[in-house]
C-alpha cells in the first residue's frame, strides 16, 4: 500500500515549492516515510496542520551535528544541512485510504 500511495504522491503533487523524492524504481523502496523538501518547511507544516494533515520532521539534526559525532560538530556540510532544514514527511500508512491520499495531495498543491 505504501508503494501505491507513494506513486500517487509522486504523480499527483504538482507544486513548484515542493521537491519530491527522486525514485528510479518504486518497487525498490518500502516508503516507511514519504519525505518531501521545501525551503518553506515550517510554513508548509503549519499550513497542513491547520487543515488537519499531520506531518513530521524526520531526522531534524544532521548526522555531523549529533552528539555521537561530536568531533565533527564544528564542520559544515551545506547540502546535508539544507536537506535537514527542508525535509518534511507526509503521512503514509497502510491504514490510509485513497481519499486520505487525495486530500493530502490537494492540500499540498494548494500551498502557495
C-alpha positions as CSV (number, residue, x, y, z in Angstrom):
1,X,0.0,0.0,0.0
2,X,2.8,2.4,0.8
3,X,4.3,2.0,-2.6
4,X,0.9,2.7,-4.2
5,X,0.4,5.7,-2.1
6,X,4.0,7.0,-2.8
7,X,3.3,6.6,-6.5
8,X,0.1,8.7,-6.1
9,X,2.0,11.4,-4.2
10,X,4.8,11.5,-6.9
11,X,2.3,11.6,-9.7
12,X,-0.2,13.9,-8.0
13,X,1.8,16.6,-6.2
14,X,2.4,19.4,-8.7
15,X,3.7,22.4,-6.6
16,X,6.8,24.3,-7.6
17,X,7.5,24.9,-3.9
18,X,7.9,21.2,-3.3
19,X,10.8,18.9,-4.1
20,X,9.7,15.3,-4.4
21,X,11.9,12.3,-3.8
22,X,13.7,11.1,-6.9
23,X,12.8,7.4,-7.4
24,X,14.0,5.4,-10.3
25,X,12.3,2.2,-9.2
26,X,9.2,2.4,-7.0
27,X,9.4,-1.3,-6.3
28,X,12.9,-0.9,-4.7
29,X,11.6,1.4,-1.9
30,X,9.4,0.4,1.1
31,X,8.5,4.1,1.8
32,X,8.5,3.8,5.6
33,X,8.3,7.6,5.3
34,X,7.5,9.9,2.4
35,X,9.9,12.8,2.6
36,X,9.4,16.0,0.6
37,X,11.5,19.1,0.7
38,X,10.7,22.8,0.7
39,X,12.6,25.9,1.7
40,X,9.4,26.9,3.5
41,X,9.0,23.7,5.6
42,X,7.8,25.4,8.7
43,X,5.2,27.4,6.8
44,X,4.0,24.2,4.9
45,X,3.8,22.2,8.1
46,X,1.7,24.9,9.8
47,X,-0.5,25.2,6.7
48,X,-1.1,21.5,6.6
49,X,-1.7,21.2,10.3
50,X,-4.3,23.9,10.1
51,X,-6.1,21.7,7.5
52,X,-5.9,18.6,9.6
53,X,-2.9,17.0,7.8
54,X,-0.3,15.7,10.3
55,X,3.3,15.8,9.2
56,X,6.6,15.1,10.9
57,X,10.2,16.3,10.6
58,X,12.3,13.2,10.5
59,X,15.9,13.4,11.3
60,X,15.9,17.1,12.3
61,X,19.6,17.1,13.3
62,X,22.2,16.5,10.6
63,X,24.4,13.5,11.5
64,X,27.5,15.5,11.8
65,X,25.8,17.8,14.4
66,X,24.7,14.9,16.6
67,X,26.4,14.2,20.0
68,X,27.7,10.8,18.9
69,X,29.8,12.6,16.2
70,X,30.9,15.5,18.4
71,X,34.3,15.6,16.8
72,X,32.5,16.7,13.6
73,X,30.1,19.2,15.3
74,X,32.1,22.2,14.1
75,X,32.3,21.0,10.5
76,X,30.0,22.3,7.8
77,X,28.3,20.1,5.2
78,X,26.0,22.6,3.4
79,X,24.0,20.1,1.4
80,X,23.3,17.9,4.4
81,X,22.3,20.9,6.5
82,X,20.0,22.2,3.8
83,X,18.3,18.8,3.5
84,X,17.7,18.8,7.3
85,X,16.2,22.3,7.2
86,X,13.9,21.4,4.3
87,X,12.7,17.8,5.0
88,X,9.0,17.2,5.9
89,X,7.4,13.8,5.9
90,X,3.9,13.4,4.6
91,X,1.5,10.9,6.1
92,X,1.9,7.4,4.5
93,X,0.4,4.4,6.2
94,X,-1.2,1.2,5.0
95,X,-4.3,2.1,7.1
96,X,-4.9,5.2,5.0
97,X,-7.5,5.1,2.3
98,X,-7.4,6.6,-1.2
99,X,-9.4,9.6,-0.1
100,X,-6.8,10.4,2.6
101,X,-4.0,10.4,0.0
102,X,-6.0,12.6,-2.4
103,X,-6.8,15.1,0.4
104,X,-3.1,15.4,1.2
105,X,-2.2,15.9,-2.5
106,X,-4.9,18.6,-2.8
107,X,-3.7,20.4,0.3
108,X,0.0,20.3,-0.6
109,X,-0.9,21.5,-4.1
110,X,-2.9,24.4,-2.7
111,X,0.1,25.7,-0.7
112,X,1.3,28.9,-2.3
